[in-house]
Amino acid sequence: MGSEERSVSSSLSQSSQLWTGLLLLGILLNVLVVFTSNLGLDTHVHMARAAEEDRTGEAMLPWGHTRPIDSMSSDPAYAPITEEGWFEIMPNTETEAHALGLGLMLILCGGAYLVFWKLFGHQAAISTTALISIHPTFIFATGRTFPEVAMAILGLMLVLAILFHRIEPNWKGAIFSGLFSTVTMASILQVKGIPIHFSVAYGLLIAGWHILDSIERMRILTRSPKYVAMVSSIGIGTGILLYGGLFGTGTIGTISEFPERYAFALIIATFDAIGIFALFGMVLWPFLRSTIQRLGSIEDHSIATVTGLITSLATVITIYIAALWTYEAALWNAEWPTVMWTMGNNGRYISMLMLPAILLIHLVGLNNPSAETQSNPQSKKKALLLGIILILPLSILTAVHGQTMWTDDAGESMIDLGLMEGDDFLFISEATLGMHWLYTFRIEVDPNGENDIIGHWRDTDSGWIEDLSRSEPLPNRGDLKNVRFIVLSPGINTIPNGWNVVDEGKAPWMNGGGTWQVLSQS
């Protein structure tokens, strides 16, 4: 073996050891976060819906929808039934939910390693698996049992469905690719609570796109990553914006209702999702410029299709995040634009494209052996190392601290003080995410809904003290006449006549600190 070969072999060995060490650290952080983090706010909502479906056969939220008609009050009577969603695989206990979160992360790591090993070899597999193991979003999602890890698995499956046509470049491959794409997209829509029949259109589009590539004169488009990226991003983006502006309702309808706010939110969402969570968080930035340059000269159908998938979904996700911020701000009368800071972690939705993006970089590497990749960074080695060093503190912080909350202590306090079957309690907080915080009590006071305990929520400025004494509730507000306990969020010190503080405690500093109080009638 020559000196040059020995040098390459030694370099690869050292690099492999580095990636292996990083992977072990990442796995350790994902295990640690299961013990340090509470479940996420959305997870509590999904668990409440799942428990209600198990008990009654109807997937509804027992204490009222998280988007109530009256933005300052909950209403248990307003609880639309949902047919699909993440709640369908949620267990009933906190321990089982944490086990699900960790299990999905281990599946993601194992699946990613196998796919990249099969396509690109061990070095690509170990480097990719190490990067996803330390990705802050995935550690965040593992601790809170959020669906981002499951969505990342499905994101990888979307690319595999496309690549099947690369192995079988004929009409049979096109049909199988379309069918696999349909099933995978149906799973994605199921997780997000969107009707799965839309997946049929996606599958037909993929199959038709592959068949279109068999027409030679169409290959100028079907094999050009540059053209596909521009057409898909601009076309889909324009289509969604026009639809939202002209016909949209609900979340997407904010495009026409609040056009100035939405335009500003779209700029921030692009920076948040693409800039922070994707390029920085996924350590893609060292390879961005060189990959884009090479994509401009490549003629390859699979690479063009994967490029189109990534740009299309990135466009859809960014548009949705901006619409969500705008809608939630209007729904809760939240301060603008500070609500975008509160909900800034919605940029994590882009994480489903991490594996497709890394896989695309490696596909470009197959097409051009001189191209830099995560497994063979070449001149980008220092930049890649810097990127990893920059995100590691965030990964460690996410694992060490995790999700904190104080409502579990307040819920336990009410049970100890005598909250019993058939009782109600009232939770007072600011409007933003108030309903989500309400459902964090349920796992403590009535996890399975068998005790018929009802939790109510009111905004601090809702006139809740008057509601306590009403013989009939106002429209779209729950009836408070059976309320036995009141829980005041930190910073709220208004105590109604005839009620006394019976317990209190300190909220974690990551939740803003301060003192929460439980009130009971004299």
PESUL-V918287 format. One record per residue. SS is DSSP state (hx for helix, st for strand, lp for the rest). OMEGA is omega as a letter, one per 20 degrees, with the letter a starting at -180 (999 if undefined). D_LAST is the distance of its C-alpha to the last C-alpha in Angstrom with 2 decimals. Layout:
<<SS | OMEGA | D_LAST> <SS | OMEGA | D_LAST>>
//
This chain:
<<lp | a | 87.81> <lp | a | 88.36> <hx | a | 86.43> <hx | r | 84.74> <hx | r | 83.59> <hx | r | 82.32> <hx | r | 80.39> <hx | a | 78.74> <hx | r | 77.93> <hx | r | 76.41> <hx | r | 74.36> <hx | r | 72.98> <hx | r | 72.19> <hx | r | 70.30> <hx | r | 68.47> <hx | r | 67.54> <hx | r | 66.20> <hx | a | 64.09> <hx | r | 62.62> <hx | r | 62.00> <hx | r | 60.13> <hx | r | 58.05> <hx | r | 57.30> <hx | r | 56.16> <hx | a | 53.87> <hx | r | 52.46> <hx | r | 51.81> <hx | r | 50.11> <hx | r | 47.81> <hx | r | 46.93> <hx | a | 46.14> <hx | a | 44.11> <hx | r | 41.92> <hx | a | 40.84> <hx | a | 39.18> <hx | a | 37.86> <lp | r | 36.53> <lp | r | 33.58> <lp | a | 34.52> <lp | r | 34.84> <hx | r | 32.48> <hx | r | 35.06> <hx | r | 35.50> <hx | r | 31.88> <hx | r | 32.43> <hx | r | 35.71> <hx | r | 34.26> <hx | r | 31.56> <hx | r | 34.39> <hx | r | 36.61> <hx | r | 34.05> <hx | r | 33.51> <hx | r | 37.29> <hx | a | 37.68> <hx | a | 35.11> <hx | a | 36.13> <lp | a | 39.48> <lp | a | 38.36> <lp | r | 37.79> <lp | r | 34.85> <lp | a | 31.67> <lp | a | 28.81> <lp | r | 26.18> <lp | a | 28.69> <lp | r | 31.71> <lp | r | 31.62> <lp | a | 33.50> <lp | r | 31.35> <lp | r | 32.89> <lp | a | 30.21> <lp | a | 30.45> <lp | a | 26.91> <st | r | 25.13> <lp | r | 25.44> <lp | a | 26.54> <lp | a | 26.78> <lp | r | 29.35> <lp | a | 31.69> <lp | a | 32.98> <lp | r | 36.80> <lp | r | 38.66> <lp | a | 40.69> <lp | a | 43.95> <lp | r | 44.85> <lp | a | 43.20> <hx | a | 42.48> <hx | a | 39.76> <hx | r | 42.56> <hx | a | 43.39> <lp | r | 39.90> <lp | a | 38.86> <lp | a | 35.44> <lp | a | 34.65> <hx | a | 34.39> <hx | r | 37.29> <hx | r | 39.54> <hx | r | 38.78> <hx | r | 39.83> <hx | r | 42.90> <hx | r | 43.79> <hx | r | 43.61> <hx | r | 45.87> <hx | r | 48.17> <hx | r | 48.82> <hx | r | 49.66> <hx | r | 52.14> <hx | r | 53.69> <hx | a | 54.06> <hx | a | 55.80> <hx | r | 58.03> <hx | r | 58.93> <hx | r | 59.71> <hx | a | 61.94> <hx | a | 63.88> <hx | a | 64.44> <hx | r | 65.57> <hx | a | 67.68> <hx | a | 69.44> <hx | a | 70.08> <hx | r | 70.66> <lp | a | 70.89> <hx | a | 68.94> <hx | r | 68.63> <hx | a | 67.00> <hx | a | 64.73> <hx | r | 63.49> <hx | r | 63.00> <hx | a | 61.08> <hx | r | 58.84> <hx | a | 58.15> <hx | a | 57.19> <hx | a | 54.72> <hx | a | 53.20> <lp | a | 52.29> <lp | a | 51.37> <hx | a | 47.90> <hx | a | 46.86> <hx | r | 47.63> <hx | r | 45.80> <hx | a | 42.83> <hx | r | 43.07> <hx | a | 43.61> <hx | a | 40.41> <hx | a | 38.30> <lp | r | 40.38> <lp | a | 41.33> <lp | a | 44.41> <hx | r | 46.71> <hx | r | 48.50> <hx | r | 49.17> <hx | r | 50.35> <hx | r | 52.70> <hx | r | 54.21> <hx | r | 54.79> <hx | r | 56.18> <hx | r | 58.78> <hx | r | 59.59> <hx | a | 60.24> <hx | r | 62.91> <hx | r | 64.39> <hx | r | 64.78> <hx | a | 66.76> <hx | r | 68.86> <hx | r | 70.00> <hx | r | 72.36> <hx | r | 73.75> <hx | a | 74.80> <lp | a | 76.02> <lp | r | 77.21> <lp | a | 78.24> <hx | r | 76.86> <hx | r | 75.46> <hx | r | 73.57> <hx | a | 72.30> <hx | r | 71.01> <hx | r | 69.32> <hx | r | 67.79> <hx | r | 66.44> <hx | r | 65.00> <hx | r | 63.38> <hx | r | 61.99> <hx | a | 60.56> <hx | a | 58.75> <hx | r | 57.40> <hx | r | 56.23> <hx | r | 54.60> <hx | r | 52.58> <hx | r | 51.55> <hx | r | 50.49> <hx | r | 48.61> <hx | a | 46.57> <hx | r | 45.81> <lp | r | 44.92> <lp | r | 48.02> <lp | a | 50.29> <lp | a | 52.91> <lp | r | 55.84> <hx | a | 56.28> <hx | r | 57.60> <hx | r | 60.75> <hx | r | 61.73> <hx | r | 61.33> <hx | r | 63.45> <hx | r | 66.15> <hx | a | 66.15> <hx | r | 66.73> <hx | r | 69.46> <hx | r | 71.12> <hx | r | 71.01> <hx | r | 72.81> <hx | r | 75.38> <hx | a | 75.91> <lp | r | 76.94> <lp | r | 79.90> <lp | a | 81.40> <hx | a | 83.35> <hx | r | 83.12> <hx | a | 79.28> <hx | r | 79.07> <hx | r | 79.15> <hx | a | 75.54> <hx | r | 74.37> <lp | a | 75.59> <st | r | 74.52> <hx | a | 71.13> <hx | a | 71.40> <hx | a | 71.89> <hx | r | 69.35> <hx | a | 66.65> <hx | a | 67.36> <hx | a | 67.66> <hx | a | 64.57> <hx | a | 62.29> <hx | a | 63.52> <hx | a | 63.90> <hx | r | 60.53> <hx | r | 58.73> <hx | a | 60.44> <hx | a | 59.81> <hx | a | 56.06> <hx | r | 55.71> <hx | r | 57.78> <hx | r | 55.88> <hx | a | 52.50> <hx | a | 53.85> <hx | a | 55.43> <lp | a | 53.56> <lp | r | 50.53> <lp | r | 47.00> <lp | a | 43.70> <lp | a | 44.00> <lp | r | 47.77> <lp | r | 47.61> <hx | r | 46.24> <hx | r | 49.88> <hx | a | 50.71> <hx | a | 47.37> <lp | a | 47.08> <hx | a | 50.62> <hx | r | 50.44> <hx | a | 47.22> <hx | a | 48.61> <hx | r | 51.91> <hx | r | 50.24> <hx | a | 47.96> <hx | r | 51.10> <hx | a | 52.73> <hx | r | 49.77> <hx | r | 49.36> <hx | r | 53.04> <hx | a | 52.72> <hx | a | 49.55> <hx | a | 50.78> <hx | a | 54.52> <hx | a | 54.70> <hx | a | 51.82> <hx | a | 50.87> <hx | a | 54.42> <hx | a | 57.11> <hx | a | 55.22> <lp | a | 52.80> <lp | a | 55.47> <lp | r | 58.16> <lp | a | 60.37> <hx | r | 61.39> <hx | a | 64.35> <hx | a | 66.01> <hx | a | 65.09> <hx | a | 68.18> <hx | r | 70.78> <hx | r | 69.34> <hx | r | 69.27> <hx | a | 72.83> <hx | r | 74.08> <hx | a | 72.27> <lp | a | 74.29> <lp | a | 77.55> <lp | r | 76.62> <st | a | 77.77> <lp | a | 75.83> <hx | a | 74.07> <hx | r | 71.39> <hx | r | 70.54> <hx | a | 70.46> <hx | r | 68.16> <hx | r | 65.68> <hx | r | 65.77> <hx | r | 65.00> <hx | a | 62.11> <hx | a | 60.52> <hx | r | 61.03> <hx | a | 59.84> <hx | r | 56.59> <hx | r | 55.96> <hx | a | 56.41> <hx | a | 54.08> <hx | a | 51.35> <hx | r | 51.58> <hx | a | 51.52> <hx | a | 48.47> <hx | r | 46.52> <hx | r | 47.24> <hx | r | 46.18> <hx | r | 42.93> <hx | a | 42.03> <hx | a | 42.92> <hx | a | 41.02> <hx | r | 37.78> <hx | r | 37.94> <hx | a | 38.29> <hx | a | 35.65> <lp | a | 32.88> <lp | a | 34.27> <lp | r | 34.69> <lp | r | 36.72> <lp | j | 40.40> <lp | a | 42.18> <hx | r | 39.57> <hx | r | 38.24> <hx | r | 41.53> <hx | r | 40.69> <hx | a | 37.33> <lp | a | 39.21> <hx | a | 42.44> <hx | r | 42.41> <hx | r | 43.38> <hx | r | 46.87> <hx | a | 46.64> <hx | a | 47.71> <hx | a | 51.26> <hx | r | 51.33> <hx | a | 52.71> <hx | a | 55.97> <hx | a | 56.35> <hx | r | 58.63> <hx | a | 60.63> <hx | r | 61.23> <hx | r | 62.39> <hx | r | 64.50> <hx | r | 66.11> <hx | r | 67.05> <hx | r | 68.73> <hx | r | 70.49> <hx | r | 71.94> <hx | r | 72.99> <hx | a | 74.88> <hx | a | 76.62> <lp | a | 77.44> <lp | r | 77.70> <lp | a | 77.62> <lp | r | 74.13> <lp | r | 71.28> <lp | r | 68.51> <lp | a | 65.61> <lp | r | 67.82> <lp | a | 70.83> <lp | r | 69.58> <hx | a | 72.96> <hx | a | 72.74> <hx | a | 68.98> <hx | a | 68.28> <hx | r | 66.96> <hx | r | 64.83> <hx | r | 63.35> <hx | r | 62.61> <hx | r | 60.98> <hx | r | 58.82> <hx | r | 57.63> <hx | a | 56.96> <hx | a | 54.88> <hx | a | 52.56> <hx | r | 52.21> <hx | r | 49.62> <hx | r | 47.48> <hx | a | 47.99> <hx | r | 47.05> <hx | r | 43.97> <hx | a | 42.83> <hx | a | 43.33> <hx | a | 41.75> <hx | a | 38.54> <lp | r | 38.08> <lp | r | 35.00> <lp | r | 31.85> <lp | a | 28.25> <lp | a | 24.75> <hx | r | 23.03> <hx | r | 24.18> <hx | r | 22.15> <hx | r | 18.99> <hx | r | 19.82> <hx | a | 20.39> <hx | r | 17.11> <hx | r | 15.26> <hx | r | 17.65> <hx | a | 17.10> <hx | r | 13.30> <lp | r | 14.07> <lp | a | 15.17> <lp | a | 17.60> <lp | r | 20.45> <lp | a | 19.90> <lp | r | 16.58> <st | r | 16.54> <st | a | 15.43> <st | a | 16.22> <st | a | 18.41> <st | r | 19.18> <st | r | 22.59> <lp | a | 25.89> <lp | a | 28.09> <lp | a | 30.89> <lp | a | 30.53> <hx | r | 26.87> <hx | r | 27.52> <hx | r | 29.47> <hx | r | 26.67> <hx | a | 24.32> <hx | r | 26.75> <lp | r | 26.72> <lp | a | 23.39> <hx | a | 25.11> <hx | r | 27.33> <hx | a | 24.39> <hx | a | 21.99> <lp | a | 24.64> <lp | a | 28.16> <lp | r | 30.15> <lp | a | 27.91> <lp | a | 28.06> <lp | r | 24.33> <lp | r | 24.03> <lp | a | 21.09> <st | r | 21.14> <st | r | 20.55> <st | r | 20.44> <st | r | 21.58> <st | r | 21.60> <st | a | 23.68> <lp | a | 22.20> <lp | a | 24.13> <lp | a | 23.55> <lp | a | 21.22> <hx | r | 18.43> <hx | r | 15.70> <hx | r | 17.84> <hx | a | 18.34> <hx | a | 14.71> <lp | a | 15.22> <lp | r | 18.85> <lp | r | 20.09> <lp | a | 22.93> <lp | r | 23.04> <lp | r | 25.70> <lp | r | 28.91> <lp | r | 29.01> <lp | r | 25.25> <lp | a | 23.07> <lp | a | 20.64> <lp | a | 16.98> <lp | r | 15.52> <lp | a | 14.97> <st | r | 13.24> <st | r | 10.71> <st | r | 11.04> <st | r | 12.54> <st | r | 15.32> <st | r | 16.75> <lp | r | 20.43> <lp | a | 21.95> <lp | r | 22.63> <lp | a | 19.71> <lp | a | 17.31> <lp | a | 15.82> <lp | a | 12.01> <lp | r | 10.95> <lp | r | 9.30> <lp | r | 5.65> <st | a | 5.65> <st | r | 6.33> <st | a | 9.55> <st | r | 9.79> <st | r | 13.52> <st | a | 16.44> <st | a | 20.19> <st | r | 23.50> <lp | r | 25.36> <lp | a | 29.12> <hx | r | 31.40> <hx | r | 33.22> <hx | r | 30.10> <lp | r | 29.90> <lp | r | 27.89> <lp | a | 24.72> <st | r | 21.17> <st | a | 18.96> <st | r | 15.18> <st | a | 12.74> <st | r | 9.31> <st | r | 6.49> <st | a | 3.77> <lp | 999 | 0.00>>
//
